[in-house]
Amino acid sequence: MNKVFPSAAAARQGIVRDCQLLAVGGFGLCGIPEALIDALCEIGVRDLTVISNNAGVDGFGLGKLLETRQIRKMISSYVGENKEFERQYLAGELELEFTPQGTLAEKLRAGGAGIPAFYTRTGVGTLVAEGKETREFDGHLHVMERALLPEVSLVKAWKADRSGNLVFRRTARNFNPAVAMAGRITVVEVEEVVETGHFDPDAVHLPGIYVHRIVLNAHPEKRIEKRTITEKAGV
C-alpha cells in the first residue's frame, strides 16, 4: 500500500472542512508540520478548533492560521509566545480551553487507545476542574477528563515508508505520536520516504496502521528557539 501523496495540497483534499476539530503535533517550534499548516492556510477553512501543546509563534506554524483568523478555539497548555494569540484572546475573538500539559498528552493518548475518559488529581480545586465530574480515590479527589478524538491530525515525522511506518528524530517526537494515534484521519509530513520493508521493525516508532496520508517535505525550515537575556544595569 502506498500512502504517499504528491503534495500537501493533494493530501488535504476531501478531509478538511470548516468547523473541524484538528490536532497538530509539535512542541514549541520543534516537530511542527509546517507544510501541512501552510496547506490549511491556502484552502481557507475557517472556525477550526485546534488541539496543540502551544499556539506557535507570530508568522510561523499555527501562528499563520491565527493571523488569517481561521482558528476559533485553541485547546492548549502553553500560549505565551504569540502576540496575535494574546491580542485575539484578550479581545474575546478567540476561545481557549487551557489544559495542563500532562493532561493534554493523556487526553490524546486515551483517544488513540479507545479510552473515553480518565481520572486525574491534576487541576482539582482550580479553574481546570470547573464543570467536570469529580470522584474520590484513596482519600484524594480526582477530576474526570474526556479523551480527545480529532477528526484530522497533522503530524511531523523524520522518515516514513510507503506503508506509513514512522521514525521520529529525537525531541521532535514530542506530542506527534499521541496526535497521530488520536486522529480519525492522520496526515504526516516527513523529510524522507523509503520503501516498505526498509526499516528494522524494532526501529519503527509508530506503526503505519495509524497513518493514512504521507507528504514529503525534504527541506523544512526548522526554526530553533534560543533563550535571550537582557542585561540590567548594576546586576
C-alpha positions as CSV (number, residue, x, y, z in Angstrom):
1,M,0.0,0.0,0.0
2,N,1.4,3.4,-1.0
3,K,0.1,6.2,1.3
4,V,2.4,8.9,-0.2
5,F,0.6,11.9,-1.8
6,P,2.4,14.2,-4.2
7,S,1.9,17.4,-2.2
8,A,0.3,18.8,1.0
9,A,-2.4,20.3,-1.2
10,A,-3.3,16.9,-2.6
11,A,-3.2,15.3,0.9
12,R,-5.7,17.8,2.3
13,Q,-8.3,17.1,-0.4
14,G,-11.6,15.7,0.8
15,I,-10.7,15.6,4.5
16,V,-10.6,19.2,5.8
17,R,-13.7,21.5,6.2
18,D,-14.9,24.4,8.2
19,C,-15.7,23.9,12.0
20,Q,-13.5,20.8,12.3
21,L,-11.6,19.6,15.4
22,L,-8.0,19.2,14.4
23,A,-4.9,18.1,16.3
24,V,-1.4,19.4,15.4
25,G,1.8,17.9,16.6
26,G,4.9,19.8,17.8
27,F,6.3,21.4,21.0
28,G,7.3,25.0,20.7
29,L,8.9,25.2,17.3
30,C,10.1,21.6,17.4
31,G,8.4,18.9,15.3
32,I,5.8,21.2,13.6
33,P,4.1,20.0,10.4
34,E,4.7,23.4,8.7
35,A,3.9,22.3,5.1
36,L,0.5,20.8,6.2
37,I,-0.3,24.0,8.2
38,D,0.5,26.1,5.1
39,A,-1.9,23.9,3.1
40,L,-4.7,24.8,5.5
41,C,-3.9,28.5,5.1
42,E,-4.2,28.2,1.4
43,I,-7.6,26.4,1.4
44,G,-9.0,29.0,3.8
45,V,-11.0,26.6,6.0
46,R,-12.5,28.6,9.0
47,D,-13.8,28.2,12.5
48,L,-11.4,25.5,13.4
49,T,-10.9,24.1,16.9
50,V,-7.2,23.2,17.2
51,I,-5.6,20.9,19.7
52,S,-1.9,21.6,20.1
53,N,0.5,22.0,23.0
54,N,1.1,25.6,22.1
55,A,-0.2,28.1,19.5
56,G,3.0,28.6,17.5
57,V,4.7,32.0,17.2
58,D,3.8,35.0,15.1
59,G,4.1,34.2,11.4
60,F,5.1,30.6,11.8
61,G,3.3,27.3,12.5
62,L,-0.2,27.8,13.9
63,G,0.6,31.5,14.2
64,K,-0.2,31.7,10.4
65,L,-3.7,30.3,11.0
66,L,-4.2,32.8,13.8
67,E,-3.2,35.7,11.5
68,T,-5.7,34.6,8.8
69,R,-8.4,34.2,11.5
70,Q,-9.1,30.5,10.7
71,I,-8.9,29.3,14.3
72,R,-12.0,29.8,16.5
73,K,-10.7,27.9,19.6
74,M,-7.4,26.5,20.9
75,I,-7.1,23.5,23.3
76,S,-3.5,24.1,24.6
77,S,-1.2,24.0,27.6
78,Y,1.1,26.9,26.7
79,V,0.3,30.1,24.8
80,G,3.0,32.5,25.9
81,E,4.9,33.3,22.7
82,N,2.3,34.5,20.3
83,K,1.3,38.2,20.4
84,E,-1.5,37.7,17.9
85,F,-2.9,34.9,20.1
86,E,-2.8,37.2,23.1
87,R,-4.5,40.0,21.2
88,Q,-7.3,37.9,19.9
89,Y,-7.9,36.2,23.3
90,L,-7.9,39.4,25.3
91,A,-10.3,40.9,22.7
92,G,-12.7,38.0,23.1
93,E,-12.1,36.9,19.5
94,L,-10.6,33.5,20.3
95,E,-11.7,30.8,22.7
96,L,-9.2,28.9,24.9
97,E,-9.5,25.7,26.7
98,F,-6.4,25.8,28.9
99,T,-5.2,22.2,29.7
100,P,-2.3,21.1,31.9
101,Q,0.4,19.7,29.7
102,G,0.4,16.1,31.1
103,T,-3.4,16.0,31.0
104,L,-3.4,17.2,27.4
105,A,-0.9,14.4,26.4
106,E,-3.0,11.8,28.3
107,K,-6.3,13.0,26.7
108,L,-4.7,12.4,23.3
109,R,-3.2,9.1,24.3
110,A,-6.6,8.0,25.7
111,G,-8.3,8.9,22.4
112,G,-5.9,6.8,20.5
113,A,-6.2,3.9,22.9
114,G,-10.0,3.9,22.8
115,I,-10.4,5.1,26.4
116,P,-13.3,7.5,26.6
117,A,-12.2,9.2,29.9
118,F,-9.9,9.0,32.9
119,Y,-9.4,10.5,36.4
120,T,-6.5,12.7,37.5
121,R,-5.6,14.8,40.5
122,T,-4.2,17.5,38.3
123,G,-6.4,20.6,38.3
124,V,-8.5,19.7,41.3
125,G,-9.7,22.9,43.0
126,T,-8.8,25.1,40.1
127,L,-10.5,26.6,37.1
128,V,-9.4,23.4,35.2
129,A,-11.9,21.4,37.2
130,E,-14.9,23.7,36.8
131,G,-18.0,21.9,35.4
132,K,-16.3,18.5,35.4
133,E,-17.2,15.3,37.3
134,T,-15.0,14.6,40.4
135,R,-14.6,11.4,42.4
136,E,-12.5,10.4,45.4
137,F,-9.9,7.6,45.1
138,D,-7.7,6.6,48.1
139,G,-8.7,9.7,50.0
140,H,-7.9,12.1,47.2
141,L,-10.3,14.0,44.9
142,H,-9.8,13.4,41.2
143,V,-11.3,15.2,38.2
144,M,-12.6,13.3,35.2
145,E,-11.1,14.3,31.8
146,R,-12.6,13.2,28.5
147,A,-10.4,11.8,25.7
148,L,-9.7,13.9,22.6
149,L,-10.7,12.5,19.2
150,P,-9.7,14.9,16.5
151,E,-11.3,14.5,13.1
152,V,-8.0,15.2,11.4
153,S,-4.4,15.0,12.9
154,L,-1.4,16.8,11.3
155,V,1.9,15.2,12.3
156,K,5.6,15.7,11.7
157,A,8.0,12.8,11.5
158,W,11.5,12.3,10.2
159,K,11.1,9.3,8.0
160,A,8.2,7.1,6.7
161,D,8.0,4.1,4.5
162,R,5.3,4.0,1.9
163,S,3.0,2.0,4.2
164,G,3.1,4.7,6.8
165,N,5.5,3.3,9.4
166,L,7.2,6.3,11.1
167,V,10.5,7.2,12.6
168,F,10.8,10.4,14.6
169,R,14.0,12.3,15.3
170,R,15.0,13.0,18.9
171,T,12.9,15.6,20.7
172,A,10.8,16.3,17.5
173,R,8.9,13.2,18.5
174,N,7.2,15.1,21.4
175,F,3.4,15.2,21.0
176,N,3.4,13.8,17.5
177,P,2.8,10.0,18.2
178,A,-0.1,10.8,20.5
179,V,-1.6,13.2,18.0
180,A,-1.2,10.6,15.2
181,M,-2.9,7.8,17.2
182,A,-5.8,10.0,18.3
183,G,-6.8,11.2,14.8
184,R,-9.6,9.6,12.8
185,I,-7.6,10.6,9.8
186,T,-3.9,11.3,10.2
187,V,-1.7,13.1,7.7
188,V,2.1,13.0,8.2
189,E,4.7,15.3,6.9
190,V,8.2,13.7,6.6
191,E,11.7,14.6,5.4
192,E,12.4,11.3,3.8
193,V,10.3,8.5,2.3
194,V,11.7,5.0,2.0
195,E,10.3,1.7,0.5
196,T,8.2,-0.5,2.7
197,G,10.5,-3.1,4.4
198,H,13.4,-0.6,4.7
199,F,13.0,-0.2,8.5
200,D,14.1,-2.8,11.0
201,P,10.7,-3.5,12.7
202,D,12.3,-2.7,16.1
203,A,13.3,0.8,14.8
204,V,9.7,1.8,14.0
205,H,8.4,4.4,16.5
206,L,4.8,4.4,15.2
207,P,3.2,1.7,13.0
208,G,1.5,2.6,9.8
209,I,-1.9,1.5,11.0
210,Y,-2.3,5.0,12.5
211,V,-1.2,6.8,9.3
212,H,-3.5,7.5,6.3
213,R,-1.6,10.0,4.2
214,I,2.1,11.0,3.8
215,V,3.6,14.2,2.4
216,L,7.3,14.7,1.6
217,N,8.8,18.0,2.7
218,A,12.5,17.3,2.2
219,H,13.7,20.8,3.3
220,P,11.6,22.1,6.2
221,E,12.5,25.5,7.8
222,K,13.4,24.0,11.2
223,R,13.4,27.2,13.3
224,I,15.3,27.0,16.6
225,E,14.2,28.7,19.8
226,K,17.0,30.4,21.7
227,R,17.0,31.9,25.1
228,T,17.9,35.5,25.2
229,I,18.9,37.5,28.3
230,T,18.6,41.2,28.8
231,E,21.4,42.7,30.8
232,K,20.3,45.1,33.5
233,A,22.5,48.0,34.9
234,G,24.0,47.2,38.2
235,V,23.5,43.4,38.0
